[in-house]
Amino acid sequence: MANAQTSSTVEIAIDGAIAVVALNRPEVRNAVNETLRAEFIAALARVAGDDGVRGVVITGNGPAFCAGGDIAAMQQNLNAAQGELAFNGWRRQRRLHEAVGALHRLTKPTIAAVNGPAIGLGCDLALCCDFIIAAEHASFAMSFILRGLVPDGGGLYFLPRRVGLARAKELIFTGRRVDAREALAMGMIDRVTTSATLLAEARAWAAELGTGSTTALALAKEILNKTFELSDEDVFALGRQAQAVCYTTDEHREAVKAFLAKTQR
């Protein structure tokens, strides 16, 4: 990799226009604790602010993508004073949703390269990306109900949009594990490949998605992320505003010139 940076729990590697952000707690299957959450937010801020990065791949180091929330941290939380449990939980959820929101709103294409189990919050993080490619042995589970919890990392929002409401309810109510092939068949993920080629294919896909106008892509993504909640006229209005911005960009001007030059020869 041309440019790599490792923190205690998150690794960033930038090669050309593609950034790979890897969760880096392999000894606990990349379970998310407070430190990882904070460093993940910082990693997303770094790639968001790097104009040279045109696509982002999220993956996990070691045999798992992400095992979900850190059970050890959950145990500590249970020992908090009864009067502090709710507010402490609210603050943790607020920080978690800051991370999920930053990933969802990233103005560059995002791909989850799921190299192993994506369980609970790990499944949520994968669903939060624009696209998901998984290794053949990867698996997914909305396991929250098995811990007496509801999906808290965006799954309640993202999963129904991928698989439909009834299938999302079934997966969330049971917490059952889904292998990569079943996940592909139901539309939960987009591609399946081998472990050996997973990252290479994810990088190539991210590069393909990021070749167009960065302005047009960012504006289109922002509108698409809201489209199920909006009326047709709301979407049309946002499209008009976005197009007005696109008309002013050097990317649009140069693309039109290049097209005309080709047709005039």
C-alpha positions in Angstrom: 0.0 0.0 0.0 1.3 3.4 -0.8 0.0 5.0 2.4 -0.8 3.1 5.5 -1.7 4.2 9.0 -2.5 1.9 12.0 -4.0 2.9 15.3 -4.6 0.5 18.1 -8.0 -0.7 16.7 -8.4 0.7 13.1 -6.0 0.4 10.1 -6.2 2.7 7.1 -4.4 1.9 3.9 -4.6 4.2 0.9 -3.5 2.8 -2.5 -4.1 5.2 -5.3 -7.7 6.5 -5.1 -8.9 3.7 -2.8 -8.9 3.6 1.0 -9.2 0.4 2.9 -10.4 0.9 6.5 -9.9 -2.3 8.5 -11.2 -3.0 12.0 -8.2 -4.2 13.9 -9.1 -6.2 17.0 -8.7 -9.7 15.5 -8.1 -11.3 19.0 -11.8 -10.5 19.8 -13.1 -10.9 16.2 -13.1 -7.1 15.8 -15.8 -6.6 18.5 -16.6 -2.9 18.8 -15.6 -1.1 22.0 -15.4 2.6 22.8 -11.8 2.9 21.4 -12.6 1.2 18.1 -15.8 3.3 17.8 -13.8 6.6 18.3 -11.0 5.6 16.0 -13.4 4.4 13.3 -15.1 7.8 13.3 -11.6 9.4 13.0 -10.7 7.1 10.1 -13.9 8.0 8.2 -13.2 11.7 8.8 -9.7 11.3 7.4 -10.9 9.5 4.2 -13.8 11.9 3.8 -11.4 14.9 3.9 -8.9 13.4 1.4 -9.9 14.5 -2.1 -7.6 11.9 -3.6 -9.7 9.1 -2.2 -12.6 8.2 -4.5 -13.7 4.9 -3.0 -13.7 3.3 0.5 -13.6 -0.4 1.4 -14.5 -1.4 5.0 -13.2 -4.8 6.2 -11.9 -6.7 9.2 -8.5 -8.0 10.1 -8.2 -11.6 11.1 -10.9 -14.3 10.5 -14.0 -12.1 11.2 -15.5 -9.0 9.8 -17.0 -7.9 13.1 -18.5 -9.9 15.9 -20.6 -7.0 17.0 -20.5 -5.1 20.3 -17.9 -6.0 22.9 -19.5 -8.4 25.4 -16.9 -7.4 28.0 -18.0 -3.8 27.7 -21.7 -4.8 28.0 -20.9 -6.7 31.2 -19.2 -3.5 32.6 -22.2 -1.5 31.7 -24.5 -3.8 33.6 -22.5 -3.1 36.7 -23.2 0.7 36.5 -25.5 2.2 39.1 -29.2 1.7 38.2 -29.8 5.4 38.0 -27.1 5.8 35.4 -27.8 2.9 33.1 -30.3 4.7 30.8 -28.3 7.9 30.4 -25.0 6.1 29.9 -26.7 3.9 27.3 -28.1 6.9 25.5 -24.6 8.5 25.3 -23.1 5.3 24.0 -25.8 5.0 21.4 -25.3 8.6 20.4 -21.6 7.9 19.7 -22.4 4.7 17.8 -24.9 6.6 15.6 -22.3 9.2 15.0 -20.1 6.5 13.5 -23.0 4.9 11.5 -24.1 8.3 10.2 -20.6 9.2 9.1 -20.3 5.9 7.1 -23.8 6.3 5.6 -23.3 9.9 4.6 -19.8 9.5 3.2 -19.8 11.2 -0.2 -17.7 8.5 -1.8 -18.8 4.9 -2.7 -18.4 2.5 0.2 -18.1 -1.3 -0.1 -18.1 -3.7 2.8 -15.6 -6.5 2.1 -16.9 -9.1 4.5 -14.1 -11.6 5.2 -15.9 -13.7 7.8 -18.8 -13.5 10.3 -20.6 -10.2 10.4 -22.7 -10.5 13.6 -25.0 -8.0 15.3 -23.4 -4.6 15.0 -21.0 -6.1 12.5 -23.9 -6.9 10.2 -25.3 -3.4 10.7 -22.0 -1.9 9.7 -21.9 -4.0 6.5 -25.5 -3.0 5.6 -24.6 0.7 6.2 -22.3 0.6 3.2 -23.5 1.2 -0.3 -22.5 -2.3 -1.4 -21.5 -5.6 0.2 -19.1 -8.2 -1.2 -18.5 -11.3 0.9 -16.1 -14.2 1.0 -17.8 -17.6 0.4 -17.4 -18.6 4.1 -18.8 -15.3 5.4 -22.0 -15.2 7.4 -24.4 -12.7 8.7 -26.7 -12.5 11.7 -28.9 -9.9 13.3 -28.2 -11.5 16.7 -29.4 -8.7 18.9 -32.6 -10.5 20.0 -30.4 -13.3 21.4 -29.0 -10.7 23.8 -32.3 -9.1 24.6 -31.6 -6.1 22.4 -32.8 -4.5 19.2 -30.5 -3.7 16.2 -28.9 -0.4 17.1 -26.4 0.2 14.4 -28.8 1.0 11.5 -30.1 -2.4 10.8 -33.7 -1.5 11.5 -33.3 1.1 8.7 -31.0 -0.6 6.2 -32.1 -4.2 6.3 -35.8 -3.7 5.2 -34.5 -1.6 2.3 -32.4 -4.5 1.1 -34.6 -7.5 1.7 -38.1 -6.2 2.3 -40.0 -5.8 5.5 -41.2 -9.3 6.0 -37.8 -10.9 5.5 -36.2 -8.2 7.7 -38.6 -9.1 10.5 -37.8 -12.8 10.2 -34.1 -12.2 10.4 -34.4 -9.8 13.3 -37.0 -11.8 15.2 -35.0 -15.0 15.0 -31.4 -13.7 15.0 -30.5 -16.7 12.8 -27.3 -16.9 10.9 -27.3 -16.6 7.1 -24.5 -17.8 5.0 -23.1 -15.8 2.1 -25.0 -17.7 -0.7 -28.4 -17.3 1.1 -27.6 -13.6 1.8 -26.9 -13.1 -1.9 -30.1 -14.9 -3.0 -32.2 -12.7 -0.8 -30.5 -9.4 -1.8 -28.9 -8.8 1.6 -25.5 -8.6 -0.1 -24.4 -7.9 -3.7 -21.5 -10.3 -4.6 -19.8 -13.4 -3.3 -16.2 -14.3 -4.1 -13.3 -16.3 -2.7 -11.3 -15.2 0.4 -8.2 -14.9 -1.8 -9.7 -12.4 -4.1 -12.0 -10.5 -1.8 -10.0 -7.4 -1.2 -8.7 -7.2 -4.7 -12.3 -7.4 -6.1 -13.6 -4.9 -3.5 -10.8 -2.4 -4.5 -11.5 -2.9 -8.2 -15.2 -2.4 -7.7 -14.6 0.7 -5.6 -12.3 2.1 -8.3 -14.9 1.5 -11.0 -17.6 3.2 -8.9 -15.4 6.2 -8.2 -14.3 7.0 -11.8 -17.1 9.5 -12.5 -17.6 13.1 -11.4 -17.1 13.3 -7.6 -19.5 16.2 -7.4 -22.3 14.4 -9.3 -21.7 11.2 -7.3 -21.8 12.9 -3.9 -25.0 14.7 -4.8 -26.7 11.7 -6.3 -25.8 9.5 -3.3 -27.2 12.1 -0.9 -30.5 12.1 -2.7 -30.7 8.4 -3.1 -30.1 7.9 0.6 -33.3 9.8 1.3 -35.5 8.7 -1.7 -37.7 6.2 0.1 -38.7 8.8 2.7 -39.5 11.5 0.1 -42.3 12.2 -2.3 -41.6 12.3 -6.1 -41.7 16.1 -6.1 -39.2 16.2 -3.2 -36.8 14.1 -5.1 -37.4 16.1 -8.3 -36.7 19.3 -6.4 -33.5 18.0 -4.8 -32.4 16.7 -8.3 -32.9 20.2 -9.8 -30.8 21.8 -7.1 -28.1 19.1 -7.5 -28.1 19.6 -11.3 -27.7 23.3 -11.0 -24.6 22.7 -9.0 -23.3 20.1 -11.5 -23.7 22.6 -14.3 -21.1 24.9 -12.7 -18.4 22.2 -12.2 -15.2 21.9 -14.2 -16.0 18.1 -14.4 -19.2 18.8 -16.4 -17.5 21.4 -18.6 -14.6 19.2 -19.5 -16.8 16.2 -20.1 -19.0 18.2 -22.5 -15.9 19.5 -24.3 -14.5 16.0 -24.6 -17.7 14.6 -26.0 -18.1 17.3 -28.6 -14.5 17.0 -29.6 -15.0 13.3 -30.3 -18.2 13.8 -32.3 -16.6 16.5 -34.4 -13.8 14.4 -35.6 
